[in-house]
């Protein structure tokens, strides 16, 4: 990025240093970015600056200094102080792109000089070298003669010789003395200009000096701020030889379709050409890679290649004097393609009556030329299901079409054999994958399907339809009583006991050697059995009953495995919502001594076990009479009561039976001969025990990969619900929304439920590069700070310091160095920052005046600060270019319409200067070059600032007719037609007027010349030399260049390419005074940047144009 370089002053003398150069040596580059952001930054050791009170005066390198006085940035204004600046292209205190520069005043800094010292360390005398640099304008200046920068050179650093017109950069005066929010405001580029006539022997010195001053005369007020940056010295010694061959090195970043070609640099090279071929002899070339100009780089990414193919590459180095021979050849092979096929999931469960079942298979990186196939085979296992459960499944072939990434399916039938039995497990496996250059089975190549018996409707044939309440409860009791009872523990390992039932009924579907803990969800090893307890879901003390006598205490329908620690924490608590999380409890919660909330996945399981117990045990034959109540019993011991009914009703509704619970019911029924009817018919729960008023809370994540949510489900009316959003790595939680409306910014959102709700947890990806801003106050009681935190790299950060009562803000510092005196400090972040807001105690009789601009870009304010009580205070508002002052307001109320507002202070005041935009007229292009025959063209009218701009367009030339767009509001198009000039070049005008707008009126030219000749434009007599920007630009294949000469001169107009090679001479002859137009046809040239150079007497000017084909 280019910067305005303002020449910097150094506050102390330094010892002599130099930059080593030699004939044919490497380039010398300086961009001044290493100086940092301090106002008193140190220049590179070989660079110095000074300033002089006399115009166009150079000093002595040996007595110059090496650090700056000030720093500057965007939005400088007419009160910009004179001196030497460390200038940032952006905010003065934070922009990393730096330059050195100077600003003149009426009495000081009339000349500012930037020096550099070089020493010839080679053996050959240096007679010439090429220089490039940028001179830019950072602030306007209305001085009528403008300002310039002239290059000088010396052998001793004291006696200077001008480098001539080729190294003079002059700026025309401006209408005001303001800066801008975007810089540079104008730039002059010295590009590869040759400095010749040198005699620098071995160990000889070369000093360069750039003098900044007023172009003529001695008045330096209303100055422009000019600067230098992006200095390059090359072609040292004036050698005119092509570079040596570069050395190609091994490729990197090799993929299936590309690689990075690499090579080492060649001394003197300014660019490289790359060849890529599938032939080691380069008998043919890859399309687009024969002599490909890749620029001045040392690697290039070669793309769109074939898979598993060998390629060869070589390079040639080039400069303005020629191209080297070929480098060595490097071979590289793109990667082979590997296709993977796998199941979309690991396992699933299905009931026998499901009918057909479908399994999805996925493919990654499919061959684009060959279909991929695989076989899905049933794996026989005598301990699990046979193929008959899958209707005698036979191997199926699955085909993925060439180039398709779409999932494919295996479909088969689940056969119901009518037997009620524990779940059977069927295994399918992917085998014999083929297709493309390589095809394999992925990591998920085996699929387990658990097949459960489902509801045994024949078991309930004796239950009349329509029963409800006590009648249904009695009918179910008569059905399920009298079951087979087993001991809690049987010492005979061949006999059935509770241990054996639970090992079968609660087996982990993913690991047959483990059981699942009811509350924790933990997968616990079956052996040794000391790893887990047999939890009585209906606690023994709520009966009471004992497991020593087979009955309620040994009923497998409510006995479940659990981790001993979690089981001990559960104790004999009743069931209800709320509490604190249980360690290792899988999301279970408890209120000490009161209640237990099961994890969401088994809430329905718990409820249906409790309802089973209250139905199976009703006090007959010495059995306990168990009852479910809608409260938490105060003394649960020795009472056959369990709560809380409404919560358990809600849990039954919230968590319906799943395959695991249904399989467990089948397994216990296999042993005991009775079933839990509420698993087979959960709707009977409300028929027997009533219905709870419940509501559902649904949750989701946006995006789905951003994080997870918990806490949703079904809840009783009035229950307290807490939802939790947990971001995944790389994301941060943003908010909870419902129907697109924000409801909470806390990741843990609590509310009382009174209706169904559907909430979305929103997450935001954390950018890969973030920086922190840490804030503090000195003294701590002086005030508060805000705006710190973590931000994306490059983000605009505003930190605010707010003084407490009795204090005033002083400045922001970082590492003890002041970075801003504004309480609201804005910067673009590029690294971690630790900022201190400094406050000072306000004497009891003083008050502060705080000022701001609305909008901030509208203007600047002055006069704020701290004042003694009763003092006369004058605050001023100065609008920036394009704005006008409106009024002063305080707390939204107008207090003055004068830009200079005076008052006697008796309290703290916070004033806002309000500005409004002034319309600004812009017409593009500045001129329109038209053909010699008649035709139509158009100009574009733009309001480039704001407000409302009414404009009209007119022309006094009878050969120009405005056909559409005589007037308009703000932006518009002026269409016009023009007549044939009958072979005579001429210039007409169209004038656009916008009352009250800046830059109004605008007069644009219509230039009509012969198409293929150098033609003068009418009788207009120019007063100065000028070379205009070509039009159109960019162009293809032709464009028009216009220039003016104020007196008869020998004129040359030449075209050069980016390497400085002359491509064409358009003019090379004497021309009388006038304005001329030349047509340039570039049909035989390649696309790229070209330069056109005009020289007439002592006038020299170069401009850039872009050819796009």
Buried (B, 14 or more C-beta within 10 A) or exposed (E): EBBBBBBBBBEEEBEEEBBEBBBBBEBBEBBBBEBEBBBBBBBBBBBBBBBBEEBBBBBBBBEBBBBBBBBBBBBBBBEBEBBBBBBBBBBBBBBBBBBBBBBBBEEBBBBBBBBBBBBBBBEBBBEBBBBBBBBBBBBBBBBEBBBBBBBBBBBEBEEBEEBBBBBBBBBEBBEEBBBBEEBBBBBBBBBBBEBEEBEBEBEBBBBBBBBBBBBEEEBBEBBBBBBBBBBBBBBBBBBEEBBEBBBBBEBEEBEBBBBBBBBEBBEBBBBBBBBBBBEEEBEEBBEEBBEBEBEEEBBBEBEEBEBEBEBBBBBBBBBBBEBBEBBEBBEBEBBEBBBBBBBEEEBBBBBBEBEEBEBEBBBEBBBEEBBBBBBBBBBEEEEBBBBEBBEEBEEBEBEBEBEBEEEBEBEBBBBBEEEBBBBBBBBBBBEEBBBBBBBBBBEBBBBBBBBBBBBBEEBBEEBEEEBEEEEBBBBBBEBBBEBEBBBBBBEEEEEBBBBBBBBBBBBBBEEEEBBBBBBBBBBBEBEEBEBBBBBBBBBBBBBBBEBEEBBBBBBBBBBBBBBBBBBEBBEBBBBBBBBEEBEBBBBBBBBEEBBBBBBBBBBBBBBBBBBBBBBBBBEEEEBBEBBBBBEBBEEBEEBBBBBBBBBBBBBBBBBEBBBBBBBBBBBBBBBBEBBBBBBBBBEBBBBBBEEBEBBBBEBEBBEEEBBBBBBBBBBBBEBEBEBBBBBBEEBBBBBBBEEEEEBBEEBEBEBEBEEEBEBBBBBBEBEEEBBEBEBEBEEEEBBBBEBBEBBEEEBEBEBBBBBBEBBBBBBBBBEEEBBBEBBBBBBBBBEEBEBBBBBBBBEEEBBBBBBBBBEBEBBBBBBBEBBEEEBEBEBBBBBBBBBBBBBBBEEEEEBBEEBBBEBEBEEBBEBBBBBBBBBBBBBEBEBBBBBBEEEEBBBEBBBBBBBEBBBBBBBEBEBBEBEEBBBBEBEBEBBBBBBEBEEEBBBBBBBBBBEEBBBBBBEBBBBBBBBEEBBBBBEEEBEEBBBBBBBEBEBEEBBBBBBBBBEEBEBBBBBBBBEBEEBBEBBEEEBEBBBBBBBBEBEEBEEEEBBBBBBBBEBBBBBBBBBEE
